[in-house]
Amino acid sequence: MKLSDFVVSEAILVDLQATGKEEAIREIVRSLGAAGQVAEGDMEGVIRAILGREELGSTGIGQGVAVPHTRHPTVNRLVGTVALSRRGVDFAALDGDPVDIFFLLISPPNQPGDHLRALENISRHLKDERFVSFLRQAKSRESVVELLEEADQAAS
């Protein structure tokens, strides 16, 4: 599975405005809505599901990275996006540091394998310091898409 299989490029945010966890999740889910991936009437349910997952334990995995995710019946395929914060977001990350790179993921409840493969793929790329460094420097949606495509090619 490639990043391009589920990352919705039209929803990528390179200047997330939020400074808190719920605000960040709302802003990222709204970007998926604006890209036509989450219906307006389903947004609040998706946001609540992601926040519910966060209550089990923060998806802020450390080193400025978070991977908020959920399964939700309103999506019919795995969708996700990337958001970058210039200021950092207080996300209750495991190391206590602010988060500046987000990979948000929503999958249908009946596709747990895809959900896990996507999480595994994201975490593999996030272990690559060069990838993370270039992602932090990305200033446009196009440059993020380019980085994701390069990462996909390197992995195949």
C-alpha positions, 0 to 999 in steps of 0.5 A: 500500500502506498501513501498515494493510495489514501492521502487526499492531496486536495486536503493537504494543509501546509499551514495548520492554524490550530494550536490545540488538539481538538481544534487541529483535528477539526481543521484537518477533518474540515479539509477532508470535507472540503475535498469531498471526502467527508460529507458535511453532515458526517463531520461532527461524528468523524471528529468525535470518533477521532477524539474518542480514539485520542481519549484511549491514548494520544496518537502523538507518537513523539518527535513532533509527529501525530497520527490521529485515526479512526474507523467510521461507517460514513467513509466507504474507503480509506482516506487520509491527509497530511497537515503541517503546523508552523507553530506546533500543536499541544497534542499531549504527545508521548514525549510532551513536545508540540506536534508539527506533522499530522497524518490523519486517517479514516477508514471504514469499519469493515476494512481493518487490514487496510487501516493497519497497513496504512498506519504501518506505512505511515510509521515506516516513512516517519522513521526516515529522518530525511523524509520527516525533515523535508516534510517539515520544510515543505511550503506548498501542497505540491511539494508535500505531494511530491515528497509523498510520491518520492517516498512511495517510489523509494518504498516500492 
